[in-house]
Amino acid sequence: MMIYHWIGNKGHAVVCCAPLHHLRLLHAVLAITLCFTSFICFASSDKNTLFREAKLALAAANSANANILAPKGYSEGSKYFQRAEVLFAKQRALSKIQKELANAQVALNQASKHAELAQLTLAAPLKARSDAKSVDAQRLAGDIWREAEKALLEAATRLEGGNLKRAKRLSSDAEQHYRTAELTAIKASYLQDARQLINKANDEKVYRYTPKTLQKAEELLALAEKELTENRYDIDYPRTLAKQARYEAKHALALSELVKALDRSTITPEEFLLKLEAPLISISNALDMIASFDEGFDTVADDLVSNIESLRADAYELGERRKELARLENEMASLEQRMGIQSQRVAEQEAQKESLRKLNDLFNRDEASVLTEGRNILIRAVGLTFSPGSAQINSQNFALLQKLKTAIALYPRYTLLIEGHTDSFGSNSANLNLSFARAESVKAYLRANIDSAKTIEAIGYGETHPIANNETQEGRTRNRRIDFVLRPPL
């Protein structure tokens, strides 16, 4: 049986002539096609465009802290927004999604307006909240902070509902809680360590041995707490007092151990004094001085102070020179720019600084120091040691030599001069020969392990180029060294 069927398509008539079962199949295909086309159109909808206005409203509400200052409206708007996202994910009708988004936008915009009003009405607790937050009151005074947050939220809710009187009362409560949390946090932050150390000192009965020092720590702590309570906004002074209290408590604990040792006779008075000399000797050695205690501690202390003051003066002068150099370099760069010259010099300087930074990063303090001598690079390998009287490389030096190999590779076009140096003990000629033999030994090692095309020279200076005082053991150790001088091509 044949069926004649009209199908309307945008005003055009189409005649289909087909068996009935074919027609049913055609209807099914059309239905599937329409559903599939609808799915494609929905999936290709631009979510960002659809959600744009609601997202802007949400961002504005967040910026106004509406979650705190207008909690009811913010919560309502957020729920609408989340429902719209769920509907979109499930590919529900576009009209339903648009309705949820419109409701979200209205609620969030209203919440932003309420939040702006609350910013003025609740200004005092909000300022207190910010101050408390800045000293980590959430962590250090958690219970009080939560009470304050609860009061502020309730105040904002009442204000949002139009109950101004109740909102102001709750606002005052919130402010007080925040201020209490702030003070508690400050005390915990600045005083807790000192108090714990003082308690420890008391538990160990330190007052039997160092009563004055411990008493000083307790007085400083009490004064710091008093200052914080009376003027919590001038925290610099009480913080300094708290640090001093902490120091004196540790000081009392350390001194008590020494006094106990004297009482138990585990250390003699002479050993006690020699132990006190040791730190001053270390400082003197670092400054390349000899600490002589034959006239007591005061003379050594005066010499150290004098040396340090001289170094500070030198450092200040060096700082001024660096400022002047930077000024001249800026003037030169400005002049080159006005002349339209591409500064190869500046580019070279930046490249050299980067290479020096990589070079410094290779070594720790006990291995080597990196210096500059004009355009030369000097690597002072203080950690490269030899057995007494020997020029043979020890196995413990291999790791450092590998680092030196890496350092040299950073300057492929530079020539390398290896300098051997000794301390002043031994004859001049023996030291000269030994320094040269050591430099040659290092040269042979590097020659076997780096680019054979690099120019490497070796020279020995013996004891003639000291960098430290040969009258101290530490100074002599520093003088027994290998220096690597990297020289740029002419």
TIVO-719856 format. One record per residue (C-alpha): x negated, y, z. Coordinates in pm, whole numbers, padded with zeros to 5 digits, always signed. Layout:
// TIVO-719856
       c1       c2       c3
        X        Y        Z
...
***
This chain:
// TIVO-719856
       c1       c2       c3
   +00000   +00000   +00000
   -00140   +00345   -00094
   -00086   +00651   +00120
   -00109   +01008   -00006
   -00222   +01243   +00272
   -00283   +01614   +00293
   -00565   +01740   +00512
   -00585   +02114   +00584
   -00937   +02255   +00586
   -00958   +02633   +00620
   -00652   +02679   +00395
   -00768   +02430   +00129
   -00558   +02126   +00054
   -00726   +01796   -00001
   -00546   +01486   -00126
   -00669   +01153   -00006
   -00547   +00838   -00162
   -00656   +00532   +00032
   -00528   +00216   +00197
   -00385   +00262   +00549
   -00672   +00085   +00728
   -00920   +00309   +00544
   -00727   +00614   +00656
   -00742   +00507   +01020
   -01116   +00461   +00989
   -01146   +00808   +00838
   -00958   +00960   +01135
   -01192   +00786   +01379
   -01499   +00912   +01195
   -01359   +01267   +01193
   -01288   +01251   +01567
   -01639   +01129   +01643
   -01786   +01395   +01415
   -01592   +01671   +01587
   -01701   +01550   +01933
   -02061   +01521   +01822
   -02052   +01868   +01666
   -01906   +02010   +01989
   -02185   +01841   +02187
   -02454   +01981   +01958
   -02311   +02333   +01985
   -02292   +02311   +02365
   -02639   +02166   +02405
   -02783   +02438   +02187
   -02619   +02713   +02394
   -02881   +02944   +02544
   -02862   +02896   +02921
   -03074   +03203   +02985
   -02826   +03419   +02794
   -02526   +03258   +02960
   -02666   +03293   +03313
   -02851   +03622   +03258
   -02616   +03863   +03438
   -02559   +03629   +03731
   -02933   +03572   +03766
   -02993   +03947   +03774
   -02729   +03981   +04045
   -02895   +03701   +04244
   -03239   +03860   +04209
   -03104   +04196   +04324
   -02939   +04031   +04625
   -03263   +03855   +04717
   -03457   +04179   +04681
   -03211   +04349   +04919
   -03247   +04061   +05170
   -02875   +03998   +05136
   -02922   +03645   +05271
   -02998   +03811   +05607
   -02810   +04141   +05585
   -02494   +04022   +05404
   -02488   +03649   +05476
   -02120   +03586   +05402
   -02115   +03743   +05055
   -02457   +03602   +04969
   -02351   +03250   +05066
   -02030   +03278   +04863
   -02211   +03410   +04555
   -02479   +03141   +04580
   -02214   +02867   +04589
   -02047   +03000   +04275
   -02386   +03018   +04101
   -02476   +02661   +04201
   -02136   +02531   +04082
   -02196   +02695   +03744
   -02531   +02520   +03716
   -02371   +02184   +03798
   -02099   +02240   +03537
   -02357   +02335   +03276
   -02563   +02025   +03352
   -02251   +01810   +03311
   -02165   +01993   +02985
   -01824   +02099   +03104
   -01604   +02356   +02932
   -01776   +02685   +02866
   -01480   +02881   +03006
   -01515   +02711   +03345
   -01887   +02790   +03361
   -01822   +03152   +03269
   -01556   +03180   +03541
   -01796   +03052   +03812
   -02069   +03286   +03691
   -01832   +03584   +03696
   -01730   +03502   +04054
   -02098   +03466   +04150
   -02184   +03800   +03997
   -01902   +03980   +04181
   -01990   +03823   +04519
   -02364   +03884   +04485
   -02321   +04245   +04374
   -02093   +04306   +04672
   -02352   +04140   +04899
   -02623   +04371   +04766
   -02409   +04674   +04850
   -02344   +04548   +05203
   -02718   +04476   +05241
   -02807   +04834   +05141
   -02568   +04965   +05406
   -02712   +04724   +05662
   -03065   +04847   +05585
   -02962   +05181   +05735
   -02742   +05056   +06018
   -02984   +04781   +06125
   -03305   +04976   +06060
   -03434   +04942   +06418
   -03416   +04560   +06445
   -03547   +04524   +06090
   -03853   +04732   +06179
   -03901   +04526   +06495
   -03867   +04209   +06286
   -04138   +04326   +06045
   -04373   +04413   +06334
   -04315   +04076   +06501
   -04366   +03891   +06174
   -04699   +04068   +06116
   -04844   +03908   +06433
   -04711   +03560   +06347
   -04433   +03566   +06607
   -04248   +03285   +06425
   -04527   +03047   +06530
   -04655   +03200   +06852
   -04316   +03292   +07001
   -04085   +03055   +06815
   -03799   +03031   +07068
   -03770   +03408   +07114
   -03800   +03462   +06738
   -03510   +03224   +06674
   -03294   +03409   +06928
   -03375   +03735   +06752
   -03291   +03589   +06410
   -02960   +03458   +06544
   -02866   +03799   +06688
   -02962   +03981   +06367
   -02761   +03740   +06151
   -02457   +03781   +06374
   -02495   +04162   +06368
   -02512   +04160   +05988
   -02207   +03932   +05968
   -02007   +04163   +06194
   -02115   +04465   +05995
   -02018   +04294   +05671
   -01676   +04226   +05822
   -01632   +04591   +05921
   -01686   +04555   +06299
   -01940   +04836   +06340
   -01922   +04856   +06719
   -01998   +04490   +06773
   -02266   +04501   +06503
   -02452   +04781   +06683
   -02445   +04592   +07013
   -02585   +04279   +06852
   -02836   +04493   +06664
   -02975   +04621   +06994
   -03003   +04264   +07125
   -03190   +04156   +06812
   -03434   +04445   +06838
   -03512   +04360   +07200
   -03571   +03994   +07117
   -03802   +04085   +06827
   -04004   +04321   +07047
   -04037   +04055   +07314
   -04144   +03801   +07051
   -04399   +04048   +06915
   -04552   +04110   +07258
   -04557   +03739   +07337
   -04730   +03667   +07006
   -04989   +03941   +07060
   -05069   +03810   +07405
   -05093   +03455   +07280
   -05310   +03560   +06988
   -05555   +03781   +07174
   -05548   +03647   +07529
   -05491   +03274   +07501
   -05851   +03174   +07422
   -05991   +03387   +07704
   -05734   +03253   +07953
   -05805   +02891   +07858
   -06181   +02943   +07902
   -06132   +03111   +08240
   -05907   +02824   +08350
   -06173   +02580   +08236
   -06438   +02771   +08432
   -06222   +02762   +08744
   -06155   +02389   +08701
   -06531   +02330   +08684
   -06582   +02550   +08993
   -06809   +02786   +08803
   -06743   +03052   +09070
   -06989   +02867   +09293
   -07275   +02939   +09053
   -07187   +03248   +08849
   -06920   +03433   +09051
   -06996   +03781   +08918
   -06980   +03682   +08552
   -06657   +03489   +08601
   -06504   +03774   +08798
   -06592   +04012   +08517
   -06413   +03785   +08267
   -06099   +03778   +08486
   -06099   +04156   +08528
   -06134   +04212   +08154
   -05849   +03971   +08083
   -05620   +04140   +08335
   -05701   +04482   +08189
   -05636   +04359   +07834
   -05296   +04221   +07935
   -05210   +04545   +08114
   -05300   +04753   +07807
   -05094   +04531   +07578
   -04790   +04555   +07802
   -04808   +04933   +07842
   -04896   +05016   +07482
   -04846   +04730   +07241
   -04913   +04947   +06934
   -05268   +05042   +07027
   -05402   +04689   +07001
   -05764   +04768   +06909
   -05866   +04844   +07267
   -05694   +04544   +07434
   -05818   +04317   +07156
   -06175   +04428   +07231
   -06115   +04368   +07601
   -05981   +04020   +07527
   -06287   +03937   +07316
   -06516   +04057   +07596
   -06321   +03849   +07849
   -06361   +03543   +07626
   -06733   +03608   +07593
   -06786   +03651   +07969
   -06594   +03330   +08040
   -06819   +03137   +07798
   -07117   +03322   +07941
   -07024   +03210   +08293
   -06992   +02848   +08176
   -07333   +02856   +08004
   -07511   +03023   +08296
   -07358   +02780   +08543
   -07519   +02487   +08361
   -07861   +02646   +08397
   -07804   +02722   +08765
   -07679   +02369   +08825
   -07994   +02233   +08660
   -08209   +02444   +08893
   -08008   +02328   +09196
   -08043   +01962   +09094
   -08416   +02016   +09032
   -08380   +01867   +08684
   -08562   +02173   +08556
   -08834   +02374   +08726
   -08830   +02754   +08744
   -09120   +02757   +08497
   -08932   +02536   +08250
   -08627   +02758   +08295
   -08827   +03069   +08199
   -08995   +02894   +07906
   -08650   +02795   +07783
   -08549   +03160   +07792
   -08858   +03251   +07587
   -08775   +03007   +07304
   -08501   +03214   +07132
   -08720   +03525   +07139
   -09005   +03328   +06984
   -08774   +03211   +06704
   -08662   +03569   +06634
   -09023   +03689   +06636
   -09126   +03417   +06390
   -08842   +03513   +06157
   -08972   +03872   +06167
   -09331   +03750   +06113
   -09435   +03871   +06460
   -09621   +03709   +06747
   -09423   +03697   +07071
   -09662   +03749   +07364
   -09508   +03706   +07708
   -09825   +03777   +07907
   -09669   +04110   +08005
   -09318   +03976   +08057
   -08999   +03986   +07852
   -08969   +04362   +07820
   -09272   +04406   +07594
   -09146   +04138   +07352
   -08798   +04290   +07354
   -08939   +04639   +07282
   -09147   +04505   +06991
   -08845   +04327   +06846
   -08628   +04638   +06874
   -08898   +04849   +06710
   -08935   +04601   +06424
   -08561   +04573   +06370
   -08519   +04952   +06367
   -08794   +04973   +06106
   -08617   +04711   +05894
   -08289   +04899   +05926
   -08458   +05216   +05809
   -08608   +05027   +05513
   -08270   +04875   +05434
   -08107   +05218   +05437
   -08374   +05357   +05205
   -08334   +05056   +04976
   -07959   +05114   +04972
   -08009   +05475   +04871
   -08247   +05369   +04594
   -07989   +05123   +04466
   -07723   +05394   +04462
   -07956   +05621   +04267
   -08038   +05340   +04023
   -07667   +05269   +03973
   -07604   +05639   +03910
   -07880   +05656   +03649
   -07755   +05341   +03479
   -07404   +05488   +03460
   -07542   +05808   +03310
   -07741   +05609   +03055
   -07437   +05398   +02965
   -07227   +05713   +02928
   -07491   +05873   +02705
   -07513   +05562   +02489
   -07135   +05554   +02455
   -07125   +05920   +02344
   -07397   +05847   +02089
   -07204   +05548   +01961
   -07482   +05303   +02044
   -07394   +04943   +02124
   -07594   +04884   +02441
   -07808   +04576   +02395
   -07983   +04668   +02720
   -07662   +04646   +02923
   -07575   +04313   +02763
   -07921   +04177   +02849
   -07891   +04300   +03208
   -07554   +04131   +03253
   -07691   +03808   +03108
   -07991   +03825   +03343
   -07765   +03885   +03647
   -07557   +03581   +03556
   -07869   +03365   +03516
   -08002   +03487   +03853
   -07670   +03405   +04018
   -07685   +03049   +03881
   -08047   +03027   +03990
   -07970   +03135   +04348
   -07683   +02886   +04368
   -07920   +02598   +04296
   -08125   +02627   +04616
   -08055   +02644   +04986
   -08263   +02855   +05224
   -08502   +02571   +05316
   -08576   +02480   +04953
   -08655   +02801   +04768
   -08588   +03172   +04742
   -08542   +03360   +04416
   -08701   +03702   +04364
   -08769   +03935   +04073
   -09102   +04099   +03989
   -09026   +04350   +03718
   -08899   +04135   +03433
   -09051   +03820   +03582
   -08848   +03568   +03784
   -09021   +03428   +04092
   -08901   +03102   +04251
   -09076   +03062   +04587
   -09048   +02689   +04657
   -09108   +02686   +05033
   -08959   +02337   +05055
   -09214   +02185   +04818
   -09464   +02043   +05070
   -09772   +01822   +05058
   -09950   +01604   +05308
   -10248   +01778   +05479
   -10544   +01802   +05243
   -10352   +01620   +04964
   -10234   +01731   +04619
   -10019   +01422   +04560
   -09645   +01485   +04517
   -09441   +01314   +04788
   -09123   +01123   +04708
   -08918   +01350   +04935
   -08995   +01635   +04692
   -08830   +01468   +04391
   -08483   +01612   +04461
   -08622   +01966   +04484
   -08831   +01916   +04172
   -08516   +01812   +03985
   -08352   +02138   +04091
   -08660   +02329   +03978
   -08640   +02150   +03644
   -08278   +02268   +03610
   -08380   +02623   +03709
   -08655   +02638   +03448
   -08411   +02518   +03182
   -08203   +02833   +03243
   -08485   +03035   +03082
   -08580   +02836   +02770
   -08781   +03115   +02604
   -08978   +03208   +02918
   -09329   +03084   +02986
   -09402   +02927   +03325
   -09690   +02999   +03562
   -09729   +02763   +03860
   -09916   +02921   +04153
   -10063   +02718   +04439
   -10114   +02879   +04783
   -10245   +02764   +05120
   -10268   +02896   +05474
   -10591   +03037   +05619
   -10704   +02724   +05806
   -11005   +02562   +05636
   -11282   +02707   +05423
   -11206   +02953   +05146
   -11347   +02731   +04872
   -11169   +02418   +04998
   -10837   +02604   +05011
   -10891   +02744   +04662
   -10961   +02401   +04518
   -10668   +02244   +04705
   -10422   +02511   +04589
   -10532   +02465   +04227
   -10508   +02085   +04253
   -10153   +02112   +04388
   -10048   +02352   +04113
   -10194   +02115   +03853
   -10012   +01821   +04012
   -09677   +02002   +03984
   -09761   +02107   +03627
   -09829   +01744   +03530
   -09497   +01634   +03682
   -09298   +01902   +03500
   -09483   +01846   +03174
   -09366   +01486   +03184
   -09008   +01582   +03258
   -08922   +01898   +03062
   -08938   +02030   +02705
   -09293   +01975   +02583
   -09279   +02295   +02379
   -09262   +02518   +02690
   -09584   +02696   +02780
   -09690   +02597   +03134
   -09999   +02728   +03313
   -10133   +02649   +03660
   -10351   +02856   +03891
   -10466   +02832   +04255
   -10501   +03132   +04487
   -10601   +02951   +04804
   -10539   +03162   +05114
   -10571   +03499   +04939
   -10197   +03572   +04888
   -10023   +03512   +05224
   -09657   +03603   +05265
   -09644   +03544   +05642
   -09858   +03566   +05956
   -10122   +03291   +05960
   -10146   +03319   +06340
   -09813   +03138   +06391
   -09723   +02784   +06291
   -09408   +02903   +06112
   -09608   +03164   +05921
   -09868   +02911   +05810
   -09589   +02679   +05692
   -09446   +02957   +05474
   -09791   +03035   +05331
   -09843   +02673   +05219
   -09625   +02696   +04909
   -09588   +02665   +04533
   -09458   +02969   +04345
   -09299   +02938   +04000
   -09326   +03253   +03789
   -09102   +03267   +03481
   -09227   +03532   +03236
   -09013   +03660   +02947
   -09146   +03660   +02591
   -09321   +03978   +02482
***
